[in-house]
Amino acid sequence: MISPGLAHLVLPLIVAISIVLMLVRPGGIAEVYWISGGAFLLIALRLVPLKLAGRAVAEGTDVYLFLAGMMLLSELAKEHGVFDWLSAVAVRRANRSCSRLFTLVYGIGTLVTIFMSNDATAVVLTPAILAAVRRARVEPLPYLFVCALIANAASFVLPISNPANLVVFHTGMPPLGQWLLSFAVPSILSIAATYAVTRFLFRRQLRAAIECEVEAHPLMNDGKLVLAGLAGMVLVLLVASSLKQDLGLPTCLAALAITAAVSISTRSNPIKLAGEISWGTLLLVAGLFIMVNAVENMGALRLTQAWLAWVQKLAPAAGALIAGFAVGVGNNLVNNLPLGLIAGGTLQAAHAKGLIAHAVLIGVDLGPNLSVTGSLATLLWLLALRQEKLDVSFWRFLQVGAIAMPVALLLALGAAILVQMLQAS
């Protein structure tokens, strides 16, 4: 057993190395193995008691249920051609214009992110868009970047738009009306700014024309049933959010009900669909809950609370800008899920609400647009591209993100400050 003094050195070292290895992925080994391996090592070395680890894993139940439900629905929509239909509609409606196609893809990505979460946009919509633009024989990079950037830029329109929202607010999730009042205008500016910057940066590629016809991809009856189910699920989640209820269980139950209805209608086996879900993602998130909880129990939250207390002593506008940008940049050093867990724990321990909490959430959600290491959604997007024999380097993404993220974040935080001032007056 490691002595208490040595434990204070070894534990954060294991956590830091695990997160770095998750971001770097040496040997192409998936992120889940580095994080779950690090968590297992903490337990094996008795740096984290088994009871404490179990409690930490249990704290993430709402997030696991939400992720499982959304992944199941995403796979269901993929299986029945919903995303292929959406991408084909975008290409055909573009009328041979790459610029119009860019706008249509951006709009589809925005809607998918808002109502199905940013992971659906990154993981499921991206391959469908790539297949469509390949058939159209146009340069795919602008449209692929759209999928990555809008997955974060639109991820705080609704509480269900990003699992990180559940992590940050945890037990203090605002009801839907209050959420929209606080984040609607910042979200609109985030989406608009990201669109404008990305379109400008890819202006040369977007001057080209689509030279070939793309076949129609009609949506079959089972696909229409999936769409109807998705609409019903969104309604259920909006009602749950307005009643200030946890979103994980309603998401999972709705996903199971929709899957059952579609499977009965199409006489298909849902077991195969369940096998397509990335269960490793749930293990990764559980491992992060253990690690962050362990670091918190060592007193790390005292440092973050002290920093938050210093920020809160500043003028409200200055404090919000500093907090938002610090968290936004910090995402790209440790990824937004662990940072979101730490930020959520800090806000809860400090009983911080209002503008400073809103700035932290915007930083957690939008900050990952700086680099490929910023969020789980962007890492999954990168993996989806690699499966299609494409790769976007860290530096290539940074060339776009270094402009798109700060502009959007500044406007979103500015809007949040203005909204708060109007509410206070």
C-alpha positions in Angstrom: 0.0 0.0 0.0 1.3 3.4 -0.9 1.9 5.9 1.9 -0.4 8.9 2.1 2.5 11.3 1.3 3.5 9.4 -1.8 -0.2 9.0 -2.8 -0.5 12.7 -3.2 2.2 12.6 -5.8 1.3 9.3 -7.5 -2.5 9.8 -7.9 -2.4 13.1 -9.8 0.5 11.7 -11.9 -1.5 8.6 -13.0 -4.5 10.8 -13.8 -2.4 13.3 -15.8 -0.6 10.6 -17.8 -3.9 8.8 -18.5 -5.5 11.9 -19.9 -2.4 12.8 -22.0 -2.3 9.2 -23.4 -6.1 9.5 -24.1 -5.4 12.6 -26.2 -2.3 11.4 -27.9 -3.5 7.8 -28.5 0.0 6.2 -29.0 -0.1 3.1 -31.2 -3.6 4.0 -32.2 -5.0 2.5 -29.0 -8.5 3.8 -28.3 -9.1 6.4 -25.6 -11.2 4.2 -23.4 -8.2 1.8 -22.7 -6.0 4.6 -21.3 -8.7 6.1 -19.1 -10.3 2.8 -17.8 -6.7 1.4 -17.4 -5.7 4.5 -15.3 -8.9 4.2 -13.2 -8.2 0.5 -12.6 -4.6 1.2 -11.6 -5.8 3.8 -9.1 -8.1 1.1 -7.5 -5.5 -1.7 -7.7 -2.9 0.5 -6.0 -5.5 1.4 -3.4 -5.2 5.1 -4.2 -8.9 5.1 -4.6 -11.0 2.8 -2.3 -13.4 0.5 -4.1 -16.4 2.1 -2.3 -15.3 5.6 -3.4 -14.9 4.4 -7.0 -18.3 2.8 -6.9 -19.8 6.0 -5.6 -18.0 8.1 -8.3 -19.3 5.8 -11.1 -22.8 6.0 -9.7 -22.7 9.8 -9.9 -22.6 9.5 -13.6 -25.7 7.4 -14.0 -27.7 10.2 -15.6 -24.9 10.9 -18.1 -24.6 7.2 -19.0 -28.3 6.8 -19.6 -28.4 10.0 -21.7 -25.4 8.8 -23.8 -26.8 5.3 -24.3 -30.1 6.6 -25.4 -28.7 9.1 -27.8 -26.2 6.6 -29.3 -29.1 4.0 -29.7 -31.2 6.6 -31.5 -28.3 7.7 -33.7 -27.6 4.2 -34.8 -31.3 3.6 -35.4 -31.4 6.7 -37.6 -28.3 5.6 -39.4 -29.6 2.1 -39.9 -32.8 3.3 -41.5 -31.2 5.9 -43.8 -32.2 9.1 -42.1 -28.7 10.6 -42.2 -28.1 9.4 -45.8 -31.4 11.0 -46.8 -30.5 14.3 -45.1 -27.1 14.5 -46.8 -28.5 13.6 -50.2 -31.2 16.2 -49.8 -28.5 18.8 -49.1 -26.5 17.9 -52.2 -29.6 17.9 -54.5 -30.9 21.2 -53.0 -27.6 22.9 -53.5 -28.3 23.2 -57.2 -24.7 22.6 -58.2 -23.4 25.4 -55.8 -20.7 24.4 -53.3 -21.5 27.6 -51.4 -25.2 26.7 -51.1 -24.2 23.1 -50.1 -22.0 24.4 -47.4 -24.9 26.4 -45.9 -27.3 23.4 -46.2 -24.8 21.1 -44.5 -24.3 23.7 -41.7 -28.0 23.9 -41.2 -28.5 20.1 -41.0 -25.5 19.9 -38.6 -27.1 22.6 -36.4 -30.4 20.8 -36.2 -28.9 17.4 -35.5 -26.7 18.9 -32.7 -29.5 20.8 -31.1 -31.9 17.8 -31.0 -29.7 14.7 -31.0 -26.5 16.0 -29.3 -23.1 16.9 -30.6 -21.9 13.3 -30.6 -24.5 12.4 -33.2 -23.3 15.1 -35.5 -19.7 14.2 -35.1 -20.0 10.4 -35.3 -23.1 9.6 -37.5 -23.7 12.7 -39.6 -20.1 13.1 -40.6 -19.7 9.8 -42.6 -23.1 10.4 -44.3 -22.0 13.9 -45.4 -18.6 12.6 -46.5 -20.3 9.9 -48.7 -22.6 12.5 -50.2 -19.9 15.0 -51.1 -17.7 12.2 -52.5 -20.6 11.3 -54.9 -20.8 15.0 -55.8 -17.0 15.0 -56.4 -16.2 18.1 -54.5 -13.5 18.9 -52.0 -14.8 17.3 -48.7 -12.8 19.3 -46.2 -15.1 22.4 -45.8 -18.1 20.2 -45.1 -16.3 17.9 -42.7 -15.1 20.9 -40.7 -18.7 22.0 -40.6 -19.7 18.8 -38.8 -16.9 19.2 -36.3 -17.4 22.9 -35.5 -21.1 23.1 -35.4 -21.1 20.0 -33.0 -19.6 22.4 -30.4 -20.9 25.8 -31.6 -24.6 24.7 -31.3 -24.1 22.5 -28.2 -25.6 24.8 -25.6 -28.9 25.7 -27.4 -30.7 23.1 -25.3 -29.6 21.0 -22.3 -29.8 17.9 -24.4 -27.5 19.3 -27.1 -24.3 18.2 -25.3 -23.7 15.6 -22.5 -21.2 18.0 -21.0 -24.2 20.2 -20.1 -25.4 17.5 -17.8 -21.9 17.2 -16.3 -21.4 20.9 -15.6 -24.8 21.6 -14.0 -25.3 18.1 -12.6 -27.9 18.5 -9.8 -28.4 22.2 -10.6 -29.7 22.0 -14.2 -31.9 25.1 -14.9 -35.4 24.5 -16.1 -35.9 24.9 -19.9 -37.4 28.4 -19.8 -34.5 29.7 -17.7 -32.0 27.9 -20.0 -33.4 29.5 -23.1 -33.5 32.9 -21.5 -29.8 32.6 -20.6 -28.4 30.8 -23.6 -30.6 31.4 -26.7 -28.9 34.6 -27.8 -25.3 33.5 -27.0 -26.1 30.3 -29.0 -27.4 32.1 -32.0 -24.3 34.3 -32.1 -22.0 31.3 -31.6 -23.6 29.5 -34.5 -23.6 32.6 -36.8 -20.0 33.6 -36.0 -18.7 30.0 -36.5 -20.6 29.9 -39.9 -19.2 33.2 -41.0 -15.6 32.5 -40.1 -15.6 28.9 -41.5 -17.2 30.1 -44.8 -14.6 32.8 -45.1 -11.7 30.5 -44.4 -12.9 28.0 -47.0 -14.0 30.6 -49.5 -11.7 29.4 -52.3 -13.0 25.8 -52.2 -16.6 27.1 -52.0 -16.3 29.0 -55.3 -16.3 25.6 -57.2 -19.4 24.1 -58.8 -20.9 20.7 -58.4 -20.4 19.1 -61.8 -22.2 15.8 -61.5 -25.8 14.8 -60.7 -26.4 13.0 -57.4 -29.1 10.4 -57.2 -32.1 11.0 -55.0 -32.1 9.0 -51.7 -35.8 8.7 -50.7 -36.7 8.1 -47.1 -38.5 4.8 -46.6 -41.4 4.3 -44.3 -39.2 2.9 -41.6 -37.0 6.0 -41.8 -40.1 8.2 -41.5 -41.1 6.2 -38.4 -37.7 6.9 -36.9 -38.1 10.6 -37.6 -41.5 10.6 -36.0 -40.0 8.8 -33.0 -37.2 11.4 -32.7 -39.7 14.2 -32.8 -41.6 12.5 -30.0 -38.5 12.0 -27.9 -37.4 15.6 -28.3 -40.9 16.7 -27.0 -40.6 14.3 -24.0 -37.1 15.7 -23.2 -38.2 19.3 -23.5 -41.1 18.6 -21.1 -38.7 16.9 -18.7 -36.3 19.8 -18.9 -39.1 22.3 -18.3 -40.0 20.3 -15.2 -36.4 20.4 -14.0 -36.1 16.6 -14.2 -33.0 14.5 -15.0 -32.7 13.9 -18.7 -30.9 10.5 -18.7 -33.7 8.2 -17.9 -36.3 9.8 -20.2 -33.8 9.7 -23.0 -33.0 6.0 -22.5 -36.6 5.0 -22.1 -37.7 7.0 -25.2 -34.9 5.4 -27.2 -35.9 1.9 -26.1 -39.5 2.6 -26.9 -38.7 4.0 -30.4 -36.4 1.1 -31.1 -39.0 -1.4 -30.1 -41.7 0.3 -32.3 -39.4 0.4 -35.3 -38.2 -3.2 -34.8 -41.7 -4.5 -34.6 -42.8 -2.5 -37.6 -39.8 -3.6 -39.7 -39.6 -7.1 -38.1 -35.9 -6.5 -37.5 -33.6 -7.7 -34.6 -32.7 -4.9 -32.2 -29.9 -6.9 -30.7 -27.7 -6.2 -33.8 -28.4 -2.5 -33.4 -27.3 -2.6 -29.7 -24.0 -4.1 -30.9 -23.3 -1.0 -32.9 -23.3 1.3 -29.9 -20.0 2.5 -28.6 -20.2 1.0 -25.2 -16.5 1.9 -24.7 -17.6 5.5 -24.5 -19.6 4.8 -21.4 -16.6 3.1 -19.8 -14.4 6.1 -20.7 -16.9 8.5 -19.0 -17.1 6.2 -15.9 -13.3 6.1 -15.7 -13.2 9.9 -15.9 -15.7 10.1 -13.1 -13.5 8.0 -10.9 -10.4 10.0 -11.7 -11.9 13.4 -11.2 -13.6 12.3 -8.0 -10.3 11.0 -6.7 -8.5 14.3 -7.5 -11.4 16.2 -5.9 -11.1 14.2 -2.7 -7.4 15.1 -2.6 -8.3 18.7 -2.2 -7.9 19.8 -5.8 -11.2 21.6 -5.7 -9.7 24.0 -3.1 -7.5 25.4 -5.9 -10.3 25.7 -8.4 -12.6 27.3 -5.8 -9.9 29.8 -4.9 -9.5 30.7 -8.5 -13.3 31.0 -8.9 -13.5 33.2 -5.8 -10.8 35.5 -7.3 -12.7 35.7 -10.6 -16.0 36.5 -8.8 -14.3 39.5 -7.1 -13.7 41.1 -10.5 -16.3 43.2 -12.3 -19.0 40.8 -13.6 -18.2 41.3 -17.3 -14.4 40.9 -16.7 -14.9 37.8 -14.5 -17.2 36.2 -17.1 -14.8 36.8 -20.0 -11.8 35.5 -18.0 -13.7 32.5 -16.8 -15.1 31.7 -20.2 -11.8 32.0 -22.0 -9.8 30.2 -19.3 -12.2 27.2 -19.4 -12.4 27.4 -23.2 -8.6 27.1 -23.6 -8.3 24.6 -20.8 -10.6 22.2 -22.6 -7.9 21.7 -25.2 -5.3 20.8 -22.6 -7.3 18.1 -20.8 -10.5 17.6 -22.9 -13.9 19.0 -22.0 -15.3 16.0 -20.2 -12.8 15.9 -17.3 -12.7 19.7 -17.3 -16.5 19.8 -17.3 -16.6 17.4 -14.3 -14.1 19.6 -12.4 -15.9 22.8 -13.4 -19.2 21.3 -12.3 -17.8 20.2 -9.0 -16.3 23.6 -8.4 -19.5 25.5 -9.2 -21.5 23.2 -7.0 -19.0 23.4 -4.1 -18.9 27.2 -4.4 -22.6 27.6 -4.9 -21.8 29.7 -7.9 -24.8 30.6 -10.1 -25.8 33.2 -12.7 -23.4 34.8 -15.1 -20.2 33.1 -13.9 -21.8 29.6 -14.2 -23.1 30.5 -17.7 -19.7 31.7 -18.8 -18.1 28.4 -17.5 -20.7 26.3 -19.5 -20.2 28.3 -22.7 -16.4 27.8 -22.3 -16.8 24.1 -21.7 -19.1 23.7 -24.8 -17.6 26.2 -27.3 -13.9 26.1 -26.2 -13.2 22.7 -27.9 -13.5 24.3 -31.3 -9.9 25.4 -30.9 -8.3 22.0 -31.4 -9.0 18.3 -32.0 -8.2 17.5 -28.4 -10.9 19.8 -27.0 -13.9 17.5 -26.8 -15.0 13.9 -27.0 -17.2 14.8 -29.9 -14.2 16.2 -31.9 -12.1 13.1 -31.1 -15.0 10.9 -32.3 -15.2 13.0 -35.4 -11.5 12.5 -36.1 -11.9 8.7 -35.6 -14.9 8.7 -38.0 -12.7 10.4 -40.6 -9.8 7.9 -40.0 -12.2 5.0 -40.7 -12.8 6.6 -44.1 -9.1 6.8 -44.8 -9.0 10.6 -44.2 -7.0 12.5 -41.6 -7.0 16.0 -40.3 -3.8 16.9 -38.5 -3.7 18.8 -35.2 -2.2 21.8 -36.9 -4.7 21.8 -39.8 -7.6 21.9 -37.3 -5.8 24.6 -35.3 -5.5 26.8 -38.3 -9.3 27.0 -38.5 -10.0 26.7 -34.7 -7.6 29.5 -33.7 -9.9 32.0 -35.6 -13.3 30.4 -35.3 -13.3 29.6 -31.6 -12.1 33.0 -30.1 -14.5 35.0 -32.3 -17.5 32.8 -31.5 -16.6 32.6 -27.8 -16.2 36.4 -27.4 -19.5 37.1 -29.1 -21.3 34.4 -27.0 -19.8 35.6 -23.7 -20.6 39.2 -24.7 -24.2 38.2 -25.3 -24.4 36.3 -22.0 -23.1 39.4 -20.2 -25.7 41.6 -22.0 -28.5 39.2 -21.2 -27.5 39.2 -17.5 -27.4 43.0 -17.4 -30.9 43.2 -19.0 -32.3 40.7 -16.5 -30.8 42.6 -13.6 -32.2 46.0 -14.7 
